[in-house]
Amino acid sequence: MGFWENILKKPLTRRQVIEKGALAGVVAAIPGVTVEARQVEVEMIPTSRLSQKELDAHRDAAIKSLVDGISRHANVMRHILSSFYPGSRTEEDLSRKLQEESRMRVPQSEECARVMRQNTTKLLELAGSIEDGRHGLFLQGNTQTLYVLKRTGRTVSFVKAYSVSTAGRGFGNQLKSGKTPLGMHGLTAAKEGLLGEVLKWDDLNSKLLVNIQLAGGAWKTFVRGLTKGNRDRIPTVVTNSFMLVSRSGAKESPGTTTERGILFHGTNWGDGLGEPRSGGCIRMSNVDVRDLKRYIDVGHLRGDSEVFGGTPVMIHLATQEEMIMGKGDQASPEKKTEPQKELMAKNMSRVSGKGAEIGFDFDGMGKKP
């Protein structure tokens, strides 16, 4: 059995990658792996130990958290049932709708092995930054997929995958570019609201939102709707959010500051998940972003440009050569998509000019947390 056949069944170690010559064109860059990764001998295992039953339990817990959060606020529940999910009448109806919107899944071994081949250097850098017993996040831009990884001793394995939506303009580390930044990041400024509650907004777009009084008398701001047909809605940061800032100790800093306002966040444009359509942030379904919280440790922000500790996040766009080494399949296992460049070109019309999808998740609109 050859090396490429073995890789589907056996762990891939850093030493194996170097000695076996896997990803010949990519391995030349491995000397650039962070000092942290060099000092820690880690094994990447191309499988997830999470069962489907456990995944379903995680999804149900996130849904319960969202539904319980609004159940005692009659005005909010009325708005969500009538405007978010027309035709829904009960909490059970709402739970079913939320379950349909979730895009979390257990990645299969073949997919994990392919991702490892396509992103060897960046995965090793990330793996070396994950503390024992903790998690790391890897976003593969080509497939619009966010992977959760876990380190146990010297072993790093996959846990879960989510379909996400990154910038319609592509990837880049320039301020106000409208692009999603690449490289190693940390997380800060975690926020949690009710389902559909707006967590980031400005006065220019406030007319597109709705203020609702809670049971205790306080007022909160919500989007008008989530359903596809409700086109007066503007892409908005809702439900949960986590800000991305350059992580201390990375070999090469992406230069992502709080000013860029790049977030993982829930969205009222869930029908665009799996395609690059955001204004720079990483959009997730509201169920998935609530579930993501279980894997996140918020780091310590110093100034506005660096995060120390916490959950490491690597964002990577594989080259054409790297994708070919992974059998050249750039489509996600759930949904065959157009090539990345075609998707970005198609979505440029959505992020420039009238009717743009860019809303409160646009790069450069961020404020210091």
Residue pairs with C-beta under 8 A, 6 or more apart in sequence:
3 20
3 22
7 22
7 46
7 113
7 116
7 117
8 46
8 109
8 110
8 113
9 109
11 43
11 44
11 45
11 46
11 155
12 22
12 43
12 44
12 45
12 46
12 113
12 116
12 120
13 41
13 42
13 43
13 44
14 30
14 33
14 37
14 41
14 42
14 124
15 41
16 22
17 23
17 27
17 30
17 120
17 124
18 27
18 30
21 27
22 117
22 120
23 117
23 120
23 322
23 325
25 321
25 322
25 325
26 120
26 121
26 321
26 322
26 325
27 120
27 121
29 121
30 120
30 121
30 124
32 121
32 251
32 252
33 121
33 124
33 125
33 128
33 251
34 125
34 128
34 129
34 184
34 249
34 250
34 251
35 251
36 128
36 129
36 249
37 124
37 125
37 127
37 128
37 129
38 128
39 128
40 128
40 154
41 154
42 124
42 127
42 128
42 151
42 154
42 155
42 156
43 154
43 155
43 156
44 116
44 123
44 124
44 127
44 156
44 157
45 112
45 155
45 156
45 157
45 158
46 109
46 112
46 113
46 116
46 158
47 109
47 112
47 157
47 158
48 106
48 107
48 108
48 109
48 112
48 157
48 158
48 159
48 160
49 157
49 159
50 106
50 159
50 160
51 106
52 106
55 104
55 105
55 106
55 160
58 104
58 160
58 291
58 294
59 99
59 102
59 104
59 287
59 291
60 99
61 291
62 102
62 287
62 288
62 290
62 291
63 95
63 98
63 99
63 102
63 287
64 95
65 290
66 98
66 194
66 195
66 239
66 286
66 287
66 290
67 91
67 94
67 95
67 98
67 195
69 194
69 195
70 76
70 77
70 80
70 194
70 195
71 77
71 91
72 215
73 194
73 212
73 214
73 215
74 215
75 212
75 213
75 214
75 215
76 194
76 212
76 214
76 220
76 222
77 91
79 210
79 212
79 222
80 94
80 195
80 196
80 222
81 88
81 89
81 90
81 93
81 94
83 224
83 225
83 226
83 230
84 97
84 195
84 196
84 225
84 226
84 227
85 93
85 94
85 97
85 226
85 227
86 227
87 93
88 94
88 97
98 286
98 287
99 287
101 270
101 285
101 286
101 287
102 285
102 287
102 288
102 291
103 162
103 163
103 164
103 273
103 274
103 284
103 285
103 288
103 334
104 160
104 161
104 162
104 287
104 288
104 291
105 160
105 161
105 162
105 334
106 160
106 161
107 115
107 147
107 158
107 160
107 161
107 333
108 333
111 161
111 333
112 158
114 326
114 327
114 329
115 123
115 138
115 140
115 147
115 158
115 326
116 123
117 322
117 325
117 326
118 140
118 142
118 318
118 322
118 323
118 325
118 326
119 138
119 140
119 316
119 318
119 322
122 138
122 314
122 316
123 138
123 314
125 184
125 251
125 314
126 136
126 138
126 149
126 184
126 312
126 314
127 136
127 149
127 151
127 156
129 136
129 184
129 247
129 249
129 312
130 136
130 149
130 150
130 151
130 156
130 312
131 151
132 151
132 152
132 153
133 151
133 152
134 150
134 151
134 297
134 311
135 148
135 149
135 150
135 151
135 159
135 295
135 296
135 297
135 311
136 148
136 149
136 150
136 151
136 156
136 311
136 312
136 313
136 314
137 146
137 147
137 148
137 149
137 295
137 311
137 312
137 313
137 314
138 146
138 147
138 149
138 313
138 314
138 316
139 145
139 146
139 147
139 164
139 166
139 282
139 313
139 314
139 315
139 316
140 147
140 316
140 317
140 318
141 166
141 171
141 180
141 182
141 276
141 315
141 316
141 317
141 318
141 340
142 317
142 318
142 323
142 330
142 340
143 330
143 331
143 332
143 337
144 163
144 164
144 165
144 166
144 273
144 274
144 275
144 276
144 332
144 337
145 161
145 162
145 163
145 164
145 332
146 161
146 162
146 163
146 164
146 282
146 284
147 158
147 159
147 160
147 161
148 158
148 159
148 160
148 161
148 292
148 295
149 156
149 157
149 158
149 159
150 156
150 157
150 159
159 295
162 284
162 285
162 288
162 292
163 273
163 274
163 332
163 334
163 335
164 273
164 274
164 282
164 283
164 284
165 267
165 269
165 272
165 273
165 274
165 275
165 276
165 277
165 278
165 282
165 283
165 284
166 180
166 276
166 278
166 282
166 283
167 178
167 179
167 180
167 276
167 278
167 279
167 280
167 281
167 351
167 363
168 178
168 276
168 277
168 278
168 279
168 344
168 347
168 348
168 350
168 351
168 357
169 177
169 178
169 179
169 280
169 344
169 347
169 348
169 351
170 179
170 180
170 276
170 317
170 340
170 344
171 179
171 180
171 181
171 182
171 315
171 317
172 179
172 180
172 181
172 182
173 179
173 181
173 182
173 183
173 254
173 255
173 256
175 257
175 259
175 260
175 363
175 364
176 260
176 363
176 364
177 280
177 363
178 279
178 280
178 351
178 358
178 362
178 363
178 364
179 280
179 363
180 262
180 276
180 278
180 280
180 281
180 282
180 315
181 244
181 254
181 255
181 256
181 260
181 262
181 280
181 315
182 254
182 315
182 316
182 317
183 246
183 250
183 252
183 253
183 254
183 256
183 314
183 315
184 246
184 247
184 250
184 251
184 252
184 253
184 254
184 312
184 313
184 314
185 244
185 245
185 246
185 247
185 254
185 256
185 307
185 312
185 313
185 314
185 315
186 244
186 245
186 246
186 247
186 248
186 299
186 306
186 307
186 308
186 309
186 310
186 311
186 312
186 313
187 242
187 243
187 244
187 245
187 264
187 296
187 297
187 298
187 299
187 307
187 310
187 311
187 313
188 242
188 243
188 245
188 258
188 298
188 299
188 300
188 301
188 307
188 310
188 369
189 241
189 242
189 243
189 258
189 298
189 301
189 369
190 240
190 241
190 242
190 243
190 293
190 296
190 298
191 199
191 240
191 241
191 242
192 239
192 240
192 290
192 293
193 199
193 220
193 238
193 239
193 240
194 220
194 222
194 239
195 238
195 239
195 286
196 222
196 223
196 226
196 238
196 239
196 268
196 286
197 220
197 221
197 222
197 238
197 239
198 209
198 221
198 222
198 223
198 236
198 237
198 238
198 360
199 237
199 238
199 239
199 240
199 241
199 265
200 236
200 237
200 241
200 261
200 263
200 265
200 360
200 361
200 365
200 366
201 209
201 221
201 236
201 237
201 360
202 360
202 365
205 234
205 359
205 360
206 221
208 223
208 224
208 232
208 233
208 234
209 221
209 222
209 223
209 224
209 236
210 221
210 222
210 223
210 224
211 219
211 220
211 221
211 222
212 219
212 220
212 221
212 222
213 219
214 220
222 238
223 233
223 234
223 236
223 238
223 268
224 230
224 232
224 233
225 232
225 233
225 268
226 233
226 268
226 270
226 286
228 271
233 268
233 269
234 359
234 360
235 267
235 268
235 269
235 278
235 279
235 283
235 357
235 358
235 359
235 360
235 361
236 267
236 268
236 359
236 360
236 361
237 263
237 265
237 266
237 267
237 281
237 360
237 361
238 265
238 266
238 267
238 268
238 286
239 265
239 266
239 286
239 289
239 290
240 264
240 265
240 266
240 286
240 289
240 290
240 292
240 293
241 263
241 264
241 265
241 266
241 289
242 263
242 264
242 265
242 292
242 296
242 298
243 258
243 261
243 262
243 263
243 366
243 369
244 256
244 262
244 263
244 264
244 282
244 313
245 256
245 257
245 258
245 301
245 304
245 305
245 306
245 307
246 253
246 254
246 255
246 256
246 257
246 305
246 306
246 307
247 299
247 306
247 307
247 308
247 312
247 313
248 302
248 306
248 307
248 308
248 309
253 306
255 305
256 262
256 305
257 304
257 305
258 301
258 304
258 305
258 366
258 367
258 368
258 369
259 304
259 364
259 366
259 368
260 280
260 363
260 364
260 366
261 280
261 281
261 362
261 363
261 364
261 365
261 366
261 367
262 280
262 281
262 282
262 363
262 366
263 281
263 282
263 361
263 366
264 281
264 282
264 284
264 289
264 292
265 281
265 282
265 283
265 284
265 289
265 361
266 283
266 284
266 285
266 286
266 289
266 290
267 273
267 283
267 284
267 285
267 286
267 361
269 277
269 283
269 357
270 283
270 285
270 286
272 278
272 283
272 357
273 283
273 284
273 285
274 332
274 334
274 335
274 337
275 337
275 343
275 347
276 340
276 343
276 344
276 347
277 283
277 347
277 350
277 351
277 357
278 357
278 361
279 351
279 357
279 358
279 359
279 361
279 362
279 363
280 361
280 362
280 363
280 364
281 361
281 363
283 361
284 292
295 311
296 310
296 311
297 309
297 310
297 311
298 310
298 311
299 307
299 308
299 309
299 310
299 311
300 307
300 308
300 309
300 310
301 307
301 308
301 369
302 308
304 368
317 340
318 326
323 329
323 330
330 337
330 339
330 340
331 337
337 343
338 346
347 357
350 356
350 357
350 358
351 357
351 358
